[in-house]
Amino acid sequence: MFSRFTRAIVRPPARNFADGLTTADLGTPDVDGALSQHRAYCDALVRHGVQLVTLDADARYPDATFVEDTALILPDLGAIITRPGAASRAGEVDAVADALRVHFSDLARVTEPGTLDAGDVCEAGNHVFIGISQRTNNNGAAQLAAWLAPFGITSSTVDIRGVPGILHLKSGIAALEPQRLVLIDAFVDHPAFAGFDVVRVPPGEEYGANCVRVNDAVFVSAGQPQLETQLRACGYALEVLEMGEYRKMDGGLSCLSLRF
């Protein structure tokens, strides 16, 4: 059984959203469009049984709408606050930590010299894949692995620094079941994913790899028709959501909420 979520922390983008970090060359995002897409995303979460914890937009941190990077949550068990790899994002964790203290009495933290963006963490049942990236270093991954182990959760690292076109591990992978992964071609033959049932992302639809299982549905970005067909053939109901303004800022569907 895949984890069911009852809550999600979300944070709308501030008016200076376009000042955030990006490696994409897709133009400047339209903030009103991003706000509209965020509302649609939040509405979809609510439709699928998720209660929202909405944080205020914060213009001090243009990337703060990407709340997923700031913490990793094990529903009903615990939560760890990350240490984002981009210095400009360090202050984002404070508001998220405050929100999580309502639900978790003892928050762990990744500490210096470790860096960790939770967008580099993919949970597949009782195993977690941790991406080593420009934002997550080996020390941060080791701290996370040590925190996970007492919960009976194993982990392994995947170095993505040589994989073109992805910022975080979850730019190219999603877990739909404990043993079923969505993978881009660059990951299909990676030994870390041997033995998993794989939904292979069609060439040209790589952005769609960042899909999200939310209870009885899979959220997938619009514009991935072949991937949609594959997911429906696997028996999933889909929520197809426009994400174009977030794509311009290296963001995807998983980035916009912390689900637990």
Residue pairs with C-beta under 8 A, 6 or more apart in sequence:
2 176
2 177
2 178
2 213
3 75
3 123
4 49
4 215
5 49
5 50
5 75
5 214
5 215
5 259
5 260
6 49
6 50
6 51
6 260
7 50
7 51
7 52
7 53
7 103
7 259
7 260
8 45
8 50
8 51
8 52
8 53
8 257
8 258
8 259
8 260
9 52
9 53
9 54
9 55
9 67
9 96
9 99
9 100
9 257
9 258
10 38
10 41
10 42
10 45
10 52
10 53
10 54
10 55
10 67
10 256
10 257
10 258
11 54
11 55
11 56
11 57
11 58
11 64
11 65
11 67
11 95
12 35
12 38
12 54
12 57
12 65
13 31
13 34
13 35
13 38
13 57
13 62
13 64
13 65
14 57
14 58
14 59
14 61
14 62
14 64
14 65
15 31
15 57
15 59
16 59
16 62
17 29
17 31
17 34
17 62
17 65
17 249
18 28
18 29
18 31
18 62
18 249
19 62
20 62
20 63
20 249
21 62
21 63
21 86
21 88
21 89
21 249
21 250
22 248
22 249
22 250
23 167
23 250
24 247
24 248
24 249
24 250
26 247
26 248
27 248
28 248
29 245
29 246
29 248
29 249
30 245
31 245
33 244
33 245
34 65
34 245
34 246
37 241
37 242
37 243
37 244
37 245
37 246
38 65
38 256
40 241
40 242
41 219
41 241
41 253
41 256
41 257
42 52
42 54
44 214
44 217
44 219
44 239
44 241
45 52
45 214
45 257
46 52
47 239
48 214
48 215
48 216
48 217
48 239
49 215
50 214
50 215
50 259
53 99
55 64
55 67
55 95
55 96
55 99
56 95
57 64
57 65
58 64
58 92
58 95
60 91
61 88
61 89
61 91
61 92
63 86
63 88
63 89
63 92
63 249
64 89
64 92
64 95
65 246
65 251
65 255
65 256
66 119
66 251
66 255
66 256
67 92
67 96
67 255
67 256
67 257
67 258
68 118
68 119
68 254
68 255
68 256
68 257
68 258
69 82
69 84
69 89
69 92
69 117
69 118
69 119
69 135
69 168
69 255
70 81
70 82
70 84
70 89
70 92
70 93
70 96
70 118
70 258
71 79
71 80
71 81
71 82
71 93
71 96
71 97
71 100
71 118
71 258
72 79
72 80
72 82
72 118
72 121
72 144
73 79
73 100
73 104
73 258
73 259
73 260
74 148
74 151
74 153
74 260
75 260
77 151
78 104
78 106
78 107
78 108
78 147
78 151
79 100
79 103
79 104
79 107
79 108
79 260
80 107
80 108
80 109
80 110
80 144
80 147
81 93
81 96
81 97
81 100
81 107
81 108
81 109
81 110
82 93
82 110
82 116
82 117
82 118
82 140
83 90
83 93
83 109
83 110
83 111
83 112
83 114
83 115
83 116
83 140
84 90
84 92
84 93
84 115
84 116
84 117
84 135
85 115
85 116
85 117
85 133
85 134
85 135
85 136
85 137
85 140
86 135
96 258
97 107
100 107
101 107
103 260
108 147
110 116
110 140
110 143
110 144
111 143
113 137
113 139
114 137
114 139
114 140
114 141
114 142
114 143
115 135
115 136
115 137
115 139
115 140
116 135
116 136
116 137
116 140
116 141
116 143
116 144
117 133
117 135
117 136
117 168
118 258
119 135
119 167
119 168
119 169
119 170
119 171
119 254
119 255
120 130
120 131
120 132
120 133
120 135
120 136
120 160
120 168
120 169
120 170
121 128
121 129
121 130
121 131
121 144
121 169
121 170
122 128
122 129
122 131
122 169
122 170
122 173
122 174
122 175
122 181
123 175
124 175
124 178
124 179
124 181
124 196
125 175
125 177
125 178
125 179
126 152
126 153
126 154
126 178
127 153
127 154
127 155
127 156
127 178
128 144
128 145
128 148
128 153
128 154
128 155
128 156
129 155
129 156
129 157
129 158
129 169
129 173
129 192
129 193
130 136
130 141
130 144
130 145
130 155
130 156
130 157
130 158
130 169
131 157
131 158
131 159
131 160
131 168
131 169
131 170
132 138
132 141
132 157
132 158
132 159
132 160
132 161
133 160
133 161
133 167
133 168
133 169
134 161
134 167
135 167
135 168
136 168
138 157
141 155
141 157
144 155
145 155
148 154
148 155
149 155
156 192
158 169
158 187
158 190
158 192
160 166
160 168
160 169
160 172
163 172
163 186
163 187
164 186
165 171
165 206
166 172
166 184
166 186
166 206
167 250
170 209
170 210
170 252
170 254
171 209
171 210
171 250
171 252
172 183
172 184
172 186
172 187
172 201
172 206
172 209
172 210
173 181
173 182
173 183
173 184
173 187
173 193
173 209
174 181
174 182
174 209
174 210
174 211
174 212
174 213
174 254
175 181
175 182
175 213
176 182
176 199
176 211
176 213
176 218
176 231
176 234
176 236
177 197
177 213
179 195
179 196
179 197
180 196
180 197
180 198
180 199
180 234
181 193
181 196
181 197
181 198
181 199
182 198
182 199
182 201
182 208
182 209
182 211
182 227
183 193
183 198
183 199
183 200
183 201
183 209
184 201
184 206
184 209
185 200
185 201
185 203
185 206
187 193
188 198
188 200
199 227
199 230
199 231
199 234
200 230
201 208
201 209
201 224
201 227
202 224
202 226
202 227
202 230
205 223
205 224
205 225
205 226
205 227
207 221
207 223
207 224
207 243
207 247
207 252
208 220
208 221
208 223
208 224
208 227
210 221
210 252
210 253
210 254
210 255
211 218
211 219
211 220
211 221
211 227
211 231
211 253
211 254
212 218
212 219
212 253
212 254
212 259
213 219
213 236
214 239
214 259
216 237
217 236
217 237
217 238
217 239
218 231
218 236
218 237
218 238
218 239
219 238
219 239
219 241
219 253
220 227
220 228
220 231
220 238
220 239
220 240
220 241
220 253
221 240
221 241
221 242
221 243
221 247
221 252
221 253
222 240
222 241
222 242
222 243
222 244
223 244
228 238
228 240
231 238
232 238
241 253
243 251
243 252
243 253
246 252
246 255
246 256
